[in-house]
Amino acid sequence: MKYLIEHKHKTDAIFRVENKDRYDDRDVVIANFIDSYYRLILFGQKHLNDLFVLDGILNINARDQILREIISNTLAHRDYSSGYPAKMIIDDEKI
């Protein structure tokens, strides 16, 4: 765990909706594990709508729960021995 906090790794966050050959917005995150997590969450919140979802009678924040799961899995299961950056791509059909 100490390795993940002290070392910086590169992660590309890309938003691609208007032009599929290029990106509409991009954030190159070069940070440790924890800072990368928060920057990727903010990037996802910026570009994804917060849908109204009911769980019984409670309104839940589905966008943030989905982002938390995707980003934590992306960062936890990436190949840290490789120099290639992990990517989170948001397009009009999927994340």
Backbone bond lengths (Angstrom), bond angles and torsions (degrees), N, CA, C in turn:
res aa  C-N    CA-C-N  psi(-1)  N-CA   C-N-CA  omega(-1)  CA-C   N-CA-C  phi
1 M - - - 1.447 - - 1.523 110.68 -
2 K 1.320 116.61 -34.48 1.463 120.35 179.94 1.527 110.42 -60.45
3 Y 1.328 117.10 -36.47 1.460 121.81 178.92 1.523 111.25 -61.11
4 L 1.333 117.03 -40.63 1.463 121.03 -177.56 1.521 112.21 -69.88
5 I 1.320 117.55 -29.19 1.461 120.69 -178.29 1.518 111.17 -84.44
6 E 1.322 118.25 -36.14 1.458 121.06 -175.30 1.524 113.56 -84.83
7 H 1.317 118.66 -31.06 1.458 121.37 -175.61 1.523 111.17 -96.96
8 K 1.323 114.81 147.18 1.460 120.41 179.30 1.522 109.84 -101.34
9 H 1.322 115.10 140.10 1.457 121.82 178.69 1.520 108.76 -129.92
10 K 1.323 115.65 155.92 1.462 121.10 -176.66 1.527 110.35 -97.52
11 T 1.326 114.84 132.69 1.459 122.20 175.03 1.519 107.89 -134.38
12 D 1.324 117.00 130.64 1.465 121.95 177.39 1.520 109.59 -96.40
13 A 1.326 115.89 127.41 1.463 121.74 172.31 1.521 106.21 -109.89
14 I 1.330 116.97 119.71 1.465 121.66 -173.53 1.520 109.66 -126.12
15 F 1.332 115.95 131.81 1.461 122.80 174.47 1.517 106.85 -111.97
16 R 1.350 116.65 118.01 1.462 121.68 -173.46 1.527 108.79 -135.32
17 V 1.357 116.69 101.95 1.462 120.83 179.85 1.519 110.94 -127.99
18 E 1.319 117.64 -52.16 1.468 121.71 -175.38 1.525 112.07 -69.16
19 N 1.319 117.37 -51.80 1.455 122.67 -176.23 1.527 108.17 -119.97
20 K 1.316 117.07 113.53 1.464 121.30 -176.03 1.529 113.55 -72.04
21 D 1.340 117.34 -19.81 1.460 120.54 -179.61 1.523 112.23 -84.25
22 R 1.321 116.37 -20.83 1.463 121.85 179.71 1.519 108.32 -127.64
23 Y 1.295 116.48 -178.35 1.461 119.42 177.71 1.524 109.83 -110.75
24 D 1.330 115.70 149.93 1.456 121.45 177.39 1.527 111.18 -86.29
25 D 1.316 116.61 -30.73 1.460 122.06 176.27 1.520 107.47 -152.85
26 R 1.317 115.28 147.77 1.461 120.08 -178.62 1.518 109.11 -147.84
27 D 1.310 115.80 141.76 1.458 121.95 173.93 1.522 107.10 -131.63
28 V 1.313 115.97 117.55 1.458 121.04 176.41 1.524 106.67 -92.65
29 V 1.305 115.33 109.19 1.458 121.31 -175.74 1.522 108.33 -97.10
30 I 1.317 115.81 114.42 1.458 121.31 174.33 1.519 105.83 -118.86
31 A 1.314 115.01 96.68 1.461 120.41 -173.78 1.522 109.26 -159.02
32 N 1.325 115.02 175.96 1.460 118.87 176.45 1.526 109.56 -75.46
33 F 1.311 116.00 178.19 1.466 122.65 -173.87 1.530 112.11 -57.33
34 I 1.307 117.23 -46.79 1.466 121.20 -174.82 1.521 111.44 -71.87
35 D 1.322 117.82 -45.72 1.467 120.30 178.44 1.525 111.27 -64.97
36 S 1.328 117.08 -36.19 1.467 120.60 176.98 1.520 110.49 -62.07
37 Y 1.316 116.56 -42.16 1.466 121.18 180.00 1.530 110.40 -58.01
38 Y 1.316 117.21 -49.21 1.467 120.30 -177.07 1.526 112.37 -68.00
39 R 1.319 117.84 -38.08 1.473 119.58 178.23 1.514 111.74 -67.52
40 L 1.328 118.16 -37.92 1.459 121.15 178.02 1.530 111.31 -69.51
41 I 1.321 117.82 -36.52 1.469 121.14 174.93 1.526 109.83 -61.09
42 L 1.328 117.66 -46.51 1.470 121.00 179.60 1.525 111.46 -62.97
43 F 1.325 117.55 -38.76 1.464 121.32 178.03 1.526 110.40 -63.72
44 G 1.321 117.19 -44.21 1.460 120.80 178.49 1.515 112.48 -65.07
45 Q 1.324 117.48 -40.33 1.462 121.08 178.24 1.521 111.50 -65.29
46 K 1.314 116.09 -32.24 1.467 120.85 179.58 1.530 111.44 -66.50
47 H 1.325 117.61 -35.81 1.464 120.99 -170.84 1.529 115.44 -108.38
48 L 1.310 118.24 -5.63 1.462 120.44 -179.56 1.521 110.40 -114.87
49 N 1.322 116.29 139.95 1.459 121.24 176.99 1.523 109.95 -73.04
50 D 1.325 114.64 146.65 1.457 120.71 175.49 1.521 107.86 -92.60
51 L 1.325 116.65 101.18 1.456 121.96 -175.39 1.523 111.33 -75.29
52 F 1.308 115.46 151.46 1.462 121.97 175.97 1.522 108.33 -84.33
53 V 1.333 116.43 113.69 1.459 122.01 -178.24 1.526 108.10 -130.57
54 L 1.321 115.81 130.26 1.460 120.81 177.78 1.522 110.35 -103.24
55 D 1.327 115.40 136.24 1.457 122.87 170.90 1.524 105.79 -116.80
56 G 1.310 115.60 93.35 1.462 119.81 -170.90 1.520 108.62 73.70
57 I 1.332 116.01 -112.47 1.471 119.81 176.42 1.525 111.82 -110.37
58 L 1.326 117.33 3.48 1.457 121.33 -178.42 1.523 111.20 -99.35
59 N 1.322 115.54 137.33 1.460 121.35 173.59 1.527 107.75 -83.23
60 I 1.328 117.27 122.50 1.464 120.42 179.26 1.523 109.50 -110.03
61 N 1.306 115.76 155.43 1.451 122.04 -179.90 1.530 108.17 -93.93
62 A 1.321 116.46 88.22 1.467 121.44 -176.03 1.521 111.45 -66.77
63 R 1.335 117.68 -38.26 1.467 120.98 -178.54 1.523 110.87 -57.80
64 D 1.327 117.45 -48.45 1.458 120.05 -177.25 1.526 112.05 -68.80
65 Q 1.322 117.70 -34.50 1.464 119.97 177.11 1.525 111.28 -67.47
66 I 1.320 116.75 -40.21 1.468 120.80 178.17 1.521 110.46 -66.82
67 L 1.335 116.81 -45.18 1.466 120.34 178.53 1.522 111.44 -61.24
68 R 1.319 116.60 -43.74 1.466 120.30 -179.60 1.525 110.59 -58.52
69 E 1.322 117.41 -43.54 1.467 121.62 -178.97 1.532 111.38 -67.51
70 I 1.321 117.11 -47.19 1.468 120.89 -178.11 1.523 111.41 -64.63
71 I 1.326 116.73 -46.76 1.467 120.42 -175.71 1.523 111.26 -70.41
72 S 1.313 118.02 -41.84 1.468 119.02 179.36 1.531 110.81 -64.31
73 N 1.339 117.88 -38.99 1.467 120.23 176.86 1.521 111.80 -68.05
74 T 1.329 117.16 -39.84 1.466 120.56 178.44 1.519 110.97 -61.06
75 L 1.314 117.11 -45.79 1.464 120.41 -178.28 1.528 112.29 -73.56
76 A 1.318 117.06 -36.53 1.466 119.80 -176.86 1.526 112.49 -73.58
77 H 1.326 117.19 -33.70 1.467 120.41 -173.16 1.522 114.16 -106.62
78 R 1.316 117.60 10.84 1.463 119.06 177.46 1.525 109.91 -72.51
79 D 1.308 116.37 163.59 1.461 121.70 -179.81 1.526 108.21 -89.61
80 Y 1.327 116.92 99.48 1.461 121.45 -177.89 1.524 112.25 -75.57
81 S 1.319 118.43 -14.32 1.460 120.37 178.40 1.525 111.57 -81.29
82 S 1.317 117.00 -13.72 1.458 122.06 -178.79 1.528 110.20 -96.12
83 G 1.296 116.39 152.75 1.455 121.14 177.32 1.515 113.75 -86.07
84 Y 1.330 116.88 -2.95 1.460 120.30 -178.35 1.526 110.71 -76.35
85 P 1.328 116.62 139.26 1.472 118.68 179.56 1.525 111.53 -76.52
86 A 1.321 115.47 148.05 1.465 120.21 170.06 1.523 107.09 -75.72
87 K 1.328 117.37 154.02 1.463 120.91 -178.14 1.517 110.63 -129.83
88 M 1.327 114.45 137.90 1.456 121.35 169.02 1.524 105.72 -118.82
89 I 1.332 116.51 112.34 1.463 121.41 -176.73 1.525 108.74 -113.19
90 I 1.320 115.64 123.72 1.461 122.04 175.65 1.516 107.09 -106.39
91 D 1.349 116.63 119.17 1.463 119.45 174.27 1.523 108.59 -124.88
92 D 1.317 117.49 -169.58 1.464 120.08 -173.79 1.525 113.51 -74.80
93 E 1.332 118.69 -9.63 1.457 121.43 -177.98 1.519 114.20 -115.79
94 K 1.326 117.64 -26.35 1.464 118.97 -172.84 1.525 111.21 -159.11
95 I 1.336 114.03 172.70 1.469 121.56 173.23 1.513 106.74 -112.71
